Amino acid sequence: MTEPRIQIGDHVLTDAQAMAVRVAVSTFHIECVDDGFREEVGPIADAYHARLGEVLTIMIAAPPRS
């Protein structure tokens, strides 16, 4: 998998940094469906799960870095 191009302000992340962000987003997305996590975080877990799903869709669909 080619990592997405992620830019924060004027700084474009390296492939390794983009991979770390993608893995962090993926992991948190998965945690949002865990019953213990949901109990601890509360109703905001649904919103986190939805928004992170949107971000993952964008990351996966992103064109290769140039």
NORURRA-V771702 format. One record per residue. N is the residue number from 0. PHI is phi in degrees with one decimal (none if undefined). NEAR is the number of other ideal C-beta (glycine too) atoms within 8 Angstrom. Layout:
n->[N | N]
phi->[PHI | PHI]
near->[NEAR | NEAR]
This chain:
n->[0 | 1 | 2 | 3 | 4 | 5 | 6 | 7 | 8 | 9 | 10 | 11 | 12 | 13 | 14 | 15 | 16 | 17 | 18 | 19 | 20 | 21 | 22 | 23 | 24 | 25 | 26 | 27 | 28 | 29 | 30 | 31 | 32 | 33 | 34 | 35 | 36 | 37 | 38 | 39 | 40 | 41 | 42 | 43 | 44 | 45 | 46 | 47 | 48 | 49 | 50 | 51 | 52 | 53 | 54 | 55 | 56 | 57 | 58 | 59 | 60 | 61 | 62 | 63 | 64 | 65]
phi->[none | -84.7 | -72.8 | -71.2 | -82.0 | -118.1 | -120.1 | -117.8 | 62.2 | -93.2 | -100.3 | -94.9 | -68.3 | -71.5 | -56.9 | -64.7 | -67.4 | -63.2 | -64.1 | -61.4 | -65.9 | -59.6 | -65.3 | -63.3 | -63.6 | -60.9 | -64.8 | -65.2 | -59.0 | -65.9 | -61.2 | -67.2 | -103.0 | -75.0 | -58.3 | -63.6 | -63.2 | -60.4 | -65.7 | -70.0 | -84.4 | 91.9 | -62.3 | -65.2 | -58.1 | -62.2 | -67.1 | -56.8 | -59.8 | -64.2 | -66.5 | -65.2 | -61.4 | -63.5 | -63.5 | -62.8 | -60.2 | -64.5 | -63.1 | -70.5 | -83.3 | -62.2 | -67.0 | -57.9 | -66.2 | -111.7]
near->[2 | 5 | 10 | 11 | 10 | 10 | 8 | 5 | 4 | 3 | 6 | 6 | 11 | 6 | 8 | 6 | 9 | 13 | 9 | 8 | 10 | 12 | 8 | 8 | 12 | 9 | 8 | 10 | 12 | 8 | 8 | 14 | 7 | 8 | 5 | 6 | 11 | 11 | 7 | 6 | 9 | 7 | 5 | 7 | 11 | 8 | 8 | 12 | 11 | 8 | 8 | 12 | 9 | 8 | 9 | 12 | 8 | 9 | 10 | 7 | 5 | 8 | 2 | 5 | 7 | 3]
